[in-house]
Structures are given as C-alpha cells and as structure tokens.
Amino acid sequence: MILAIDTSTPQIGLALYDGAQVLAESLWVSQARHTVELAPAVAEMLARAGRTIAQVSALGVALGPGSFTSLRVGLAFVKGLALSRNLPLIGIPTLDVVAAPVARDSRPLACLLPAGRGRLAVGWYHAQGHGWQASGELSVSTAGELAAALQRDALAAGDLTAAERSTLQTNRHIELVSPAFSTRRPAILAELAYLRLQAGAVDALHSLAPLYLHVAEPIPDFPGALPQ
C-alpha cells in the first residue's frame, strides 16, 4: 500500500492506494499550516481507512514546482518516514499529476501552478501513447503574459484563480480544462508512484530534492516556444 503526499502549494493532498483501489483520499487548502496539519491528517486518514502505518509499503511524494516552504515540509516528512521505516520512496513532478487526468488531445497542454507573487510555473506537455509527456523546460509567467504570447491552439490546466482563468480566456487559442479536472488529486500521485514502484524506479533518499523555479524567464514568441 502506497501513502502519497502532495504539499506543493497551499493545497495539501493525501492518498492511500494498493494498486487495485484508492483506499482513502483527502484534499484541502491549508492556511500556511502544512507543518502543523500534515502528520495529524495522515494519522486520521489511516485510522479512517482502518489501516496502520505498518501496512504502508512505499511512499510517493510530489516534487514541485511549488512553494519553497510547502515542498520542504512534505519532502522532509516523507523522508523521515522512509528512513525510520525503511520504505521505498518515489518522487513525482507535481505538473505530471496535473497533466495525468486531462483527456489526451492533439493540442499541447500547459500545466500551471502558483509560483508566488502572482506568477505561475508553466510546464508544457504533448500527447504520447496513452497519456502526456513533458517536453521543454519549465518556466515562470503571469496569466497575462501567457495569454498575450500564445499564438497557437493549446489546453491549459492547473491551480488557477478566477482572475487568472478570466485572463487566459481572453486568448481564443486557449481552452481551459475545467477546475474539477485541473485539481491535483493525490490518488493520481499515488497511482503514478505505484507504476514507478512496479517498474523498480525507486529514488535514492539522499538525492531526492524539490523542484524549485527561482528565475522568471520571459516567454518567447510562439509557436517556437512550444516544444515540438
């Protein structure tokens, strides 16, 4: 059974997954109280599901991009669990979790997360096989900059405020994925981690680190900025 934890942004997500069922899932927006809320929430979810920490056989964690402090809280927590209980740990880029539930499309997909100060972390994905594959480098932008620069049909999904959604909708090339399908479900994180675990792709504890975006790069003119 995998315990998955996502603390990339003010949204915290937890899930228990055994490869056949989502045994429990919890998702809420924290008011900058990740350190205080995380451990009790894990204990409560385990109790609610009738499981114990001794039954957890692996851990999955969202790596970001996201909030510097929030990511550190989540990663420190799972590393502590992994070390104390000798559990395998799998890190998944947070934008992969955003992309996974979006229906595959011929258009590229922009996955977006809050990056602080009104800016968004932007990762581009293209349909490959039965899902999405990240392509190109991550960048930082505002909703206004992205709406002004994009000159090619694309989908956009992620943690967006009402104002950001309204701004992006001013560009006729952008189709926004609904808020329900843009929500980062921790069960998706758990399933992605489970697939990695089954493939033997476990991360070394000492080398696993959050993905941070420190510099806001300007968005080049499109379509050249979209990975081909």
C-alpha positions as CSV (number, residue, x, y, z in Angstrom):
1,M,0.0,0.0,0.0
2,I,1.4,3.4,-1.0
3,L,0.9,6.6,1.0
4,A,1.1,9.6,-1.3
5,I,1.7,13.2,-0.1
6,D,1.4,16.4,-2.1
7,T,2.3,19.7,-0.3
8,S,3.4,21.6,-3.4
9,T,1.1,24.6,-2.8
10,P,-1.4,25.7,-0.2
11,Q,-3.4,22.7,-1.3
12,I,-2.4,19.5,0.6
13,G,-3.3,16.1,-0.7
14,L,-3.0,12.6,0.8
15,A,-4.0,9.2,-0.6
16,L,-3.7,5.5,0.2
17,Y,-3.5,3.2,-2.8
18,D,-2.9,-0.5,-3.1
19,G,-2.7,-0.9,-6.9
20,A,-6.3,-2.1,-7.2
21,Q,-8.2,0.6,-5.1
22,V,-7.9,4.1,-3.8
23,L,-8.4,3.2,-0.1
24,A,-8.6,6.8,1.1
25,E,-8.1,10.3,-0.3
26,S,-8.0,13.7,1.4
27,L,-7.6,17.1,-0.2
28,W,-7.8,20.6,1.4
29,V,-6.4,24.1,1.2
30,S,-4.2,24.9,4.2
31,Q,-3.6,28.4,5.5
32,A,0.2,28.1,5.6
33,R,-0.1,25.4,8.3
34,H,1.5,22.5,6.5
35,T,3.9,21.6,9.3
36,V,1.1,21.5,11.9
37,E,-1.6,19.8,9.8
38,L,0.3,17.1,7.9
39,A,1.2,14.5,10.4
40,P,-2.2,14.5,12.2
41,A,-4.0,14.4,8.8
42,V,-2.0,11.3,7.8
43,A,-2.8,9.6,11.1
44,E,-6.5,10.5,10.8
45,M,-6.7,9.2,7.2
46,L,-5.1,5.9,8.2
47,A,-7.5,5.4,11.1
48,R,-10.5,6.3,8.9
49,A,-9.4,3.7,6.4
50,G,-8.8,1.1,9.1
51,R,-5.1,0.9,8.2
52,T,-1.9,1.5,10.2
53,I,1.4,3.0,9.2
54,A,2.9,-0.5,9.5
55,Q,0.8,-1.5,6.4
56,V,2.3,1.2,4.3
57,S,4.9,-0.4,2.0
58,A,6.0,2.6,-0.1
59,L,5.8,6.4,-0.2
60,G,5.0,8.8,-3.0
61,V,5.7,12.5,-2.9
62,A,5.1,15.4,-5.2
63,L,8.4,17.2,-6.0
64,G,7.2,20.5,-7.3
65,P,7.5,23.1,-8.7
66,G,5.6,24.9,-6.0
67,S,6.1,26.8,-2.7
68,F,9.6,26.6,-1.3
69,T,8.4,26.1,2.3
70,S,5.5,23.8,1.4
71,L,7.6,21.5,-0.7
72,R,10.3,21.2,2.1
73,V,7.6,20.3,4.6
74,G,6.3,17.4,2.5
75,L,9.6,16.1,1.5
76,A,11.1,16.2,5.0
77,F,8.1,14.4,6.3
78,V,8.2,11.5,3.8
79,K,12.0,11.2,4.0
80,G,11.6,10.9,7.8
81,L,9.1,8.1,7.3
82,A,11.1,6.4,4.7
83,L,14.2,6.4,6.8
84,S,12.6,5.4,10.1
85,R,10.5,2.6,8.5
86,N,12.9,1.6,5.7
87,L,10.4,2.3,3.0
88,P,11.0,2.9,-0.7
89,L,10.3,6.5,-1.8
90,I,9.2,7.7,-5.2
91,G,9.2,11.4,-6.3
92,I,6.8,12.6,-9.0
93,P,6.9,16.1,-10.6
94,T,3.8,17.9,-9.5
95,L,2.9,19.0,-13.0
96,D,2.8,15.3,-14.1
97,V,0.0,15.0,-11.5
98,V,-1.8,18.0,-13.1
99,A,-1.5,16.5,-16.6
100,A,-2.4,12.9,-15.9
101,P,-6.3,13.2,-15.7
102,V,-6.6,15.5,-18.7
103,A,-8.0,13.8,-21.7
104,R,-5.4,13.3,-24.4
105,D,-5.6,15.8,-27.2
106,S,-3.6,16.7,-30.3
107,R,-3.0,20.2,-28.9
108,P,-0.2,20.9,-26.4
109,L,-1.1,21.1,-22.8
110,A,0.1,23.9,-20.5
111,C,0.2,22.7,-16.8
112,L,0.2,25.6,-14.4
113,L,0.9,26.0,-10.6
114,P,1.2,29.1,-8.4
115,A,4.7,30.3,-8.3
116,G,4.2,33.2,-5.9
117,R,3.8,37.0,-6.4
118,G,1.0,36.5,-9.0
119,R,3.2,34.3,-11.2
120,L,2.7,30.8,-12.5
121,A,5.0,27.9,-13.0
122,V,4.4,26.6,-16.6
123,G,5.2,23.2,-17.9
124,W,4.3,22.0,-21.5
125,Y,3.1,18.5,-22.3
126,H,2.4,16.7,-25.5
127,A,0.2,13.6,-26.1
128,Q,2.3,10.5,-26.3
129,G,1.0,6.9,-26.2
130,H,-2.0,6.8,-23.8
131,G,-1.1,9.9,-21.9
132,W,1.0,13.1,-21.7
133,Q,4.8,13.6,-21.9
134,A,6.6,16.6,-20.5
135,S,8.6,18.5,-23.1
136,G,10.8,21.5,-22.9
137,E,12.0,23.5,-19.9
138,L,9.8,24.7,-17.1
139,S,9.3,28.5,-17.0
140,V,7.6,31.2,-14.9
141,S,5.0,33.6,-16.3
142,T,1.9,35.5,-15.4
143,A,-1.5,34.6,-16.8
144,G,-1.4,37.9,-18.7
145,E,2.0,37.2,-20.2
146,L,0.9,33.7,-21.3
147,A,-2.4,35.0,-22.8
148,A,-0.5,37.7,-24.7
149,A,2.2,35.4,-26.0
150,L,0.3,32.2,-27.0
151,Q,-0.4,32.2,-30.8
152,R,-1.3,28.5,-31.2
153,D,-4.2,26.4,-30.0
154,A,-3.5,24.8,-26.6
155,L,-5.1,23.4,-23.5
156,A,-4.4,24.8,-20.0
157,A,-4.9,23.1,-16.7
158,G,-3.8,23.7,-13.1
159,D,-4.3,25.7,-9.9
160,L,-5.8,28.9,-11.2
161,T,-7.7,31.7,-9.5
162,A,-10.9,33.1,-11.0
163,A,-9.0,36.2,-12.2
164,E,-6.3,34.0,-13.9
165,R,-8.9,31.9,-15.6
166,S,-10.6,35.0,-16.9
167,T,-7.4,36.4,-18.2
168,L,-6.4,33.3,-20.0
169,Q,-9.8,33.1,-21.6
170,T,-9.2,36.4,-23.4
171,N,-7.0,34.4,-25.8
172,R,-9.1,32.4,-28.2
173,H,-6.3,29.9,-28.7
174,I,-6.5,28.7,-25.1
175,E,-9.1,26.2,-23.9
176,L,-9.2,25.8,-20.2
177,V,-9.6,22.4,-18.6
178,S,-12.4,22.5,-16.0
179,P,-11.5,23.2,-12.4
180,A,-12.6,19.6,-11.4
181,F,-10.2,18.1,-13.9
182,S,-7.5,20.6,-13.1
183,T,-7.4,19.7,-9.4
184,R,-4.3,17.8,-8.3
185,R,-5.8,14.6,-6.9
186,P,-3.4,12.8,-4.5
187,A,-4.8,9.5,-5.8
188,I,-3.3,10.3,-9.2
189,L,0.0,11.0,-7.5
190,A,-0.3,7.6,-5.7
191,E,-1.0,5.8,-8.9
192,L,1.9,7.4,-10.8
193,A,4.2,6.4,-7.8
194,Y,2.8,2.9,-7.8
195,L,3.6,2.5,-11.5
196,R,7.1,3.7,-10.9
197,L,7.5,1.3,-8.0
198,Q,6.3,-1.6,-10.1
199,A,8.9,-0.7,-12.7
200,G,11.6,-0.7,-10.0
201,A,12.2,3.1,-10.4
202,V,12.7,4.0,-6.7
203,D,14.5,7.2,-5.8
204,A,17.6,7.3,-3.6
205,L,16.7,9.0,-0.4
206,H,19.7,11.3,-0.2
207,S,19.4,12.6,-3.8
208,L,15.6,13.4,-3.8
209,A,15.1,17.1,-3.8
210,P,12.2,19.5,-4.5
211,L,12.0,21.2,-7.9
212,Y,12.2,25.0,-7.5
213,L,11.9,27.7,-10.1
214,H,13.9,30.7,-9.0
215,V,14.1,32.9,-12.1
216,A,11.2,34.1,-14.2
217,E,12.1,33.7,-17.9
218,P,10.2,35.7,-20.5
219,I,8.0,33.7,-22.8
220,P,9.5,33.6,-26.3
221,D,7.3,34.2,-29.4
222,F,5.1,31.2,-30.3
223,P,5.0,28.7,-31.9
224,G,8.7,28.4,-31.5
225,A,8.4,28.3,-27.7
226,L,6.2,25.2,-27.7
227,P,8.3,22.0,-27.7
228,Q,7.9,20.2,-31.0
